[in-house]
Amino acid sequence: FLISTHNRNEFQKSISQLRKAKKLFALLPDLLGEKEEQTLLLLFANNMEIRPGGGFIGSFGILKTQYFGVKDFQILDVYDADGQLTAHIAPPNPIRDYLNQPHWFLRDSAFFPDFYDTYQQATFFLQKELGLSSWNGAALITTSAVRNIIGAYETIFLPDYKEKITKDNFYIKTQYYAEHGFFPGSTQKKSFLSSLVKQLLSQTETANPLLLSSAIVEGFDQKNMVLFMNNERIQKNLDELYWSGRLATPYCSGTDKSNCYADFQYALDANMGVNKTNFFVDRLYDVQTSVDTSGLITTSLTITYSNNSLSGVFPGGTYKNYFQILLPADSLVSSIKVDGQQLSTYDSETGKHKVIGFLLEILPQQKKSVSLSYSSTTKFKKGKATYQLVIQKQIGAQSNDVHFTLKLPTNIHLLNTNFSPLVKNSLILYNTDLSTDRVFFIELLKE
């Protein structure tokens, strides 16, 4: 009796999810206010209008828990809060330049690759706009996460709308009731979301418990939900599960850090088109790394975008994307191209990471590719060496295929990897997806 590779992978995935669900349940007494009341900020982000921190924030919730239960829960429309802001807050340059918006508001606060920064910015706005403070933590919940949670229920009936909501029709119904024809000050969006969330909470007993726990764990694993808590003990557990949406800093984790290169890539999209085109956008991620005989590492990254939406058809359109890529701070970028044409101007800054950014527009039914090449500033020395590559997944981004190729010279040999590649002569090939952060650990021997 043989188990297929697919079934074996699904079995291992289920075991992993059960282990993580057990850890999540262990945190519930704290999250549900066993010893003291907890006040959590919930940011509802539409990842079909992706932003670096997950998506456009259309609504937010205030959840108060105490004694293992929900003490109070309310959902507010983001425009109710943003309309109260009287101070001028200068926005990030892409918001100013490509949204033509001179002010910064709560709705655009998810403009950071690290959720902790989004949390800090959102609470800053809420204090300025509504005088709200004293939070115990915050979660960002994307449209994709809600859709998958609904999948644990057969249907969710909304009496106020006389609608049956399922996983399959959720997005279209949400767009119709919450977005189509919406104007700042209207109540239709918060009313629809409030009704939906209340029914989800009140009908929990009708949900399939295994599907529900799986949807929640998968939502965190795939970064369609992220959670940060001020309590250091709770936060340590969340960090160990990689559920906090934190930005990684490249470093060598092996014993011999002197002969190691920590490579890092974090591609970020920011939909500046005021549409929901990310529902129709696919990406293909191709990484080709080569090491020459001297031990110098050079990487070529190509991301191919396909905009499958139809022109003039709601909710798609042109994908107006402020693209950013985070790389190791000491990397030397030699080439940046769009569809094979060298870019002459782009944004660039270096801190803990090197950040490259520029505007990319893709018309409906069109494709565009972004390519860049960079190299390390150090070389592998003789003896055992380690190459590490971390590819972080953007919060709220859809999964996409990843092709990874490593080419070695004749004087450098493969010793070990933490994955199962196809090895062909001097080439190491591996295909996976970017449903979550990916870490490649490769041990080499240089003659």
C-alpha positions in Angstrom: 0.0 0.0 0.0 1.6 3.2 -1.2 0.6 6.8 -0.2 0.9 9.3 -3.1 3.2 12.3 -2.7 0.1 14.6 -2.7 -1.7 12.7 0.0 1.4 12.4 2.1 1.9 16.2 1.9 -1.7 16.8 2.8 -1.4 14.5 5.7 1.7 16.3 7.0 0.0 19.6 6.5 -3.0 18.5 8.6 -0.7 17.3 11.4 1.1 20.6 11.4 -2.1 22.5 11.5 -3.4 20.5 14.4 -0.2 21.2 16.4 -0.5 24.9 15.7 -4.2 24.9 16.6 -3.3 23.3 19.9 -0.9 26.2 20.6 -3.6 28.7 19.5 -6.1 27.2 21.9 -3.5 27.5 24.7 -3.5 31.2 24.1 -7.3 31.6 24.2 -7.6 32.1 28.0 -5.4 35.2 27.6 -7.0 36.4 24.4 -10.5 36.0 25.9 -9.7 37.9 29.1 -9.5 35.1 31.7 -7.7 37.3 34.2 -8.3 40.8 32.9 -10.3 42.5 30.2 -8.7 42.7 26.8 -9.3 45.3 24.2 -8.3 44.4 20.6 -8.3 46.4 17.5 -9.4 44.5 14.4 -8.5 46.0 11.0 -10.5 44.6 8.2 -8.4 44.9 5.1 -9.5 44.2 1.5 -6.5 42.4 0.0 -8.1 42.6 -3.4 -6.9 46.2 -3.1 -3.5 45.2 -1.8 -1.2 47.4 0.2 2.2 46.6 1.7 0.6 45.8 5.1 -2.2 43.6 3.8 -4.8 45.8 2.0 -7.0 48.8 2.0 -8.6 49.2 5.4 -12.4 49.7 4.8 -13.6 48.9 8.4 -12.3 48.3 11.8 -13.6 46.6 14.9 -13.2 47.1 18.6 -13.4 43.7 20.5 -13.5 43.6 24.3 -13.2 40.2 25.9 -13.5 39.2 29.6 -14.1 36.0 31.6 -13.7 33.8 28.5 -16.3 35.6 26.5 -17.0 38.6 24.3 -17.9 41.6 26.5 -18.5 44.1 23.6 -17.9 44.1 19.9 -18.6 46.8 17.4 -17.6 47.5 13.8 -17.1 51.0 12.4 -16.6 52.3 8.9 -13.1 53.7 8.4 -14.6 56.9 7.0 -16.5 57.6 10.2 -13.1 57.9 11.9 -11.2 59.5 9.1 -13.8 62.3 8.8 -12.9 63.3 12.4 -9.2 64.0 11.7 -8.4 67.7 11.9 -4.6 67.5 11.9 -2.5 67.2 8.8 -0.5 64.0 8.7 1.9 63.8 5.7 1.5 60.5 3.9 4.1 58.2 2.4 5.3 59.5 -1.0 3.5 56.9 -3.1 0.1 57.8 -1.5 0.9 61.5 -2.2 2.2 61.0 -5.7 0.0 58.2 -7.1 -3.2 58.6 -5.2 -2.9 62.4 -5.4 -3.8 62.4 -1.7 -2.0 65.2 0.4 -3.1 63.8 3.7 -2.7 60.4 5.5 -5.6 58.6 7.1 -6.4 55.4 9.0 -7.7 53.7 5.8 -4.1 53.9 4.3 -2.2 53.0 7.5 -1.4 49.4 6.3 1.5 50.8 4.2 4.3 49.0 6.1 5.8 45.5 5.4 5.9 44.9 9.2 2.5 44.6 10.9 3.8 46.1 14.2 4.4 49.4 12.3 0.8 49.2 10.9 -0.5 48.6 14.4 1.3 51.6 15.7 0.2 53.8 12.9 -3.4 52.7 13.1 -3.6 53.3 16.8 -2.0 56.7 16.3 -4.8 57.7 13.9 -7.5 56.3 16.2 -6.2 58.4 19.1 -6.1 61.5 16.8 -9.5 60.9 15.2 -11.7 59.3 18.0 -9.6 59.7 21.1 -9.3 55.9 21.4 -6.3 54.4 23.2 -5.3 51.6 25.7 -5.2 48.7 23.3 -3.9 45.2 24.3 -3.2 44.2 20.7 -4.4 44.2 17.2 -5.2 41.9 14.3 -5.5 42.5 10.6 -8.0 40.2 8.9 -8.1 40.1 5.1 -11.0 39.4 2.8 -9.4 36.1 1.9 -9.3 35.0 5.5 -13.0 35.8 6.1 -13.9 33.9 2.9 -12.0 30.8 4.1 -13.6 30.9 7.5 -17.0 31.1 5.9 -16.1 27.8 4.2 -16.4 26.1 7.6 -20.1 26.9 7.6 -22.6 25.4 5.1 -24.2 28.9 4.7 -24.5 32.1 6.6 -28.0 33.6 6.4 -28.2 37.4 6.8 -31.8 38.2 7.8 -31.4 42.0 7.2 -30.4 41.3 3.6 -32.3 38.1 3.0 -29.1 36.6 1.6 -27.3 33.3 2.0 -23.6 33.9 2.1 -21.2 31.1 1.1 -17.5 30.8 0.5 -18.2 30.9 -3.2 -20.4 34.0 -3.3 -18.9 35.9 -0.4 -16.6 38.2 -2.4 -19.2 39.2 -5.0 -21.8 39.9 -2.3 -19.4 41.8 -0.2 -18.4 44.0 -3.2 -22.1 44.6 -4.1 -23.3 45.5 -0.6 -20.1 47.0 0.9 -18.4 48.7 -2.1 -20.6 49.2 -5.1 -22.1 52.6 -5.0 -20.5 53.3 -1.6 -19.9 56.9 -0.6 -18.2 58.3 2.6 -20.8 58.7 5.3 -23.1 55.9 4.1 -23.8 53.0 6.5 -24.2 50.2 4.1 -20.6 48.8 4.4 -20.4 48.7 8.2 -24.0 47.4 8.4 -23.2 44.5 6.0 -19.9 43.6 7.7 -21.5 43.9 11.2 -24.4 41.6 10.2 -22.0 39.1 8.7 -19.6 39.0 11.6 -22.4 38.8 14.2 -23.9 35.8 12.3 -20.4 34.1 12.2 -20.1 34.5 15.9 -23.6 33.5 16.8 -23.6 30.4 14.5 -20.2 29.1 15.6 -21.8 25.9 16.9 -23.0 25.1 13.3 -19.5 25.3 11.9 -17.4 22.2 11.2 -14.9 22.5 14.1 -12.1 20.8 12.1 -12.7 23.1 9.0 -13.0 26.1 11.3 -9.7 25.5 13.1 -8.0 24.6 9.9 -9.2 27.9 8.2 -8.0 30.0 11.2 -4.6 28.3 11.3 -4.2 28.5 7.5 -5.2 32.1 7.6 -2.3 32.9 10.0 0.1 30.5 8.2 -0.6 32.2 4.9 -0.5 35.7 6.4 -4.1 36.5 5.5 -4.5 37.2 9.2 -1.8 38.6 11.5 -1.9 39.3 15.2 0.3 41.3 17.6 -0.2 41.5 21.3 1.4 43.8 23.8 1.8 41.1 26.4 5.4 39.8 25.9 4.7 36.2 26.8 1.8 35.9 24.4 3.7 37.7 21.7 6.7 35.4 22.1 4.4 32.5 21.3 2.9 34.3 18.3 6.5 35.0 17.0 7.4 31.4 17.3 4.4 30.5 15.1 5.3 33.3 12.7 1.8 34.7 13.0 2.7 38.4 13.7 3.5 39.6 10.2 6.9 40.8 11.3 9.6 41.9 8.9 12.6 39.5 8.9 16.2 40.8 9.1 18.6 38.6 7.1 21.2 36.9 9.3 23.2 33.6 9.2 21.8 31.0 11.6 24.5 28.3 11.1 27.4 27.6 13.4 30.0 29.1 11.0 28.7 32.6 10.3 32.0 33.7 8.8 31.5 31.7 5.5 27.8 32.3 5.0 25.6 34.6 2.9 22.1 35.5 4.1 20.1 36.4 1.0 16.7 38.1 1.4 13.8 39.1 -0.9 10.5 40.7 0.1 8.4 41.9 -2.9 5.6 44.3 -2.0 2.6 45.5 -4.1 0.6 48.6 -3.4 -2.5 48.9 -5.5 -2.8 52.7 -6.3 -5.6 52.3 -8.8 -8.6 52.6 -6.5 -10.0 49.3 -7.7 -10.0 45.7 -6.7 -7.8 44.4 -9.5 -5.8 42.1 -7.3 -8.7 39.6 -7.5 -7.6 39.1 -11.2 -3.8 39.4 -10.9 -1.5 36.4 -11.0 2.3 36.5 -10.4 5.1 34.1 -11.3 8.3 34.4 -9.2 11.5 33.2 -10.7 14.9 33.3 -8.8 18.1 32.3 -10.4 21.2 32.4 -8.2 24.7 31.6 -9.4 28.1 31.3 -7.7 31.3 31.9 -9.7 34.6 30.2 -9.1 35.8 33.0 -6.8 32.7 32.5 -4.5 30.8 35.6 -5.6 27.0 35.2 -5.4 24.8 36.9 -8.0 21.0 36.7 -8.1 18.5 37.5 -10.9 14.9 37.8 -9.8 12.0 38.0 -12.3 8.4 38.6 -11.3 5.9 38.3 -14.1 2.5 39.9 -13.6 -0.7 38.9 -15.5 -3.8 41.2 -15.2 -6.7 38.9 -16.2 -9.4 41.5 -15.6 -11.6 43.0 -18.3 -11.4 46.6 -19.2 -14.2 48.7 -17.7 -15.8 45.7 -15.9 -16.3 46.1 -12.2 -14.3 45.5 -10.0 -11.2 45.2 -12.2 -9.3 47.6 -14.4 -5.7 48.7 -14.8 -3.3 47.4 -12.2 -1.6 50.6 -11.0 1.0 49.1 -8.7 3.7 50.8 -6.6 6.1 47.9 -6.6 8.8 47.6 -3.9 11.5 45.0 -3.3 13.5 44.6 -0.1 17.0 43.1 -0.4 20.0 42.6 1.9 21.3 46.1 2.9 24.8 45.4 1.5 23.6 44.0 -1.9 24.9 45.7 -5.0 22.0 46.2 -7.5 23.3 46.1 -11.1 20.1 46.1 -13.2 16.4 46.9 -12.9 14.2 46.3 -15.9 10.6 46.3 -16.9 9.8 44.1 -19.9 13.5 44.1 -20.7 13.9 47.8 -20.7 16.3 49.3 -18.2 14.8 51.7 -15.7 16.6 55.0 -15.5 14.8 56.4 -12.4 13.4 54.6 -9.3 13.2 55.2 -5.6 15.9 53.7 -3.4 16.9 53.8 0.2 19.1 51.7 2.5 18.5 51.0 6.2 18.3 47.5 7.6 17.3 46.5 4.1 17.9 47.9 0.6 14.5 49.1 -0.7 13.8 49.7 -4.4 10.5 51.1 -5.5 8.7 52.3 -8.7 5.3 52.5 -10.3 4.2 49.7 -12.5 1.0 49.9 -14.6 -0.5 46.8 -16.2 -3.5 47.1 -18.5 -6.4 44.6 -18.5 -5.5 41.3 -20.3 -1.8 42.3 -20.3 1.4 41.0 -18.8 4.5 42.7 -17.5 7.7 41.4 -16.1 10.0 43.0 -13.5 13.6 41.9 -13.5 16.5 42.9 -11.3 20.0 41.6 -10.7 22.1 42.0 -7.6 25.3 40.5 -6.1 26.8 40.0 -2.7 29.7 42.1 -1.4 31.4 39.1 0.1 32.7 35.8 -1.4 32.6 32.2 -0.1 36.0 31.2 1.2 37.5 27.7 0.9 35.9 25.0 3.0 32.3 24.6 4.1 30.0 27.5 3.2 26.3 28.2 3.6 23.9 30.0 1.3 20.6 31.1 2.9 17.7 32.6 1.0 14.6 33.9 2.7 11.6 34.9 0.5 9.0 36.6 2.6 5.4 36.6 1.5 3.5 39.9 1.6 0.7 40.1 4.1 -2.6 39.5 2.2 -0.9 38.6 -1.1 -2.3 35.7 -3.1 -0.1 32.6 -3.4 2.0 32.3 -6.5 4.4 29.8 -8.0 8.1 30.1 -7.2 10.9 28.6 -9.4 14.3 28.6 -7.7 17.6 27.7 -9.5 21.1 27.6 -8.1 24.0 27.2 -10.4 27.4 26.2 -9.0 30.9 26.2 -10.5 33.0 23.1 -10.8 35.0 24.0 -7.6 31.9 24.3 -5.4 29.9 21.2 -4.4 26.5 20.7 -2.8 26.5 19.0 0.6 23.0 19.4 2.0 19.7 21.3 1.7 16.6 21.7 3.9 14.4 20.9 0.8 14.3 18.2 -1.9 15.6 19.7 -5.1 16.3 18.3 -8.5 20.0 18.2 -8.9 21.3 18.1 -12.5 25.1 18.5 -12.9 25.9 21.9 -11.6 22.2 23.0 -11.4 20.0 22.8 -8.3 16.3 23.2 -9.3 13.2 23.5 -7.0 9.6 24.5 -7.6 7.3 25.6 -4.8 4.8 28.3 -4.0 4.7 31.5 -2.0 1.7 30.6 0.2 3.9 31.4 3.2 7.4 32.6 3.8 10.0 30.4 2.2 13.5 29.6 3.7 16.2 27.9 1.6 19.2 26.6 3.5 22.0 25.2 1.4 25.4 23.8 2.6 28.2 23.9 0.2 31.9 22.9 0.0 34.4 25.1 -1.8 37.7 23.6 -3.0 
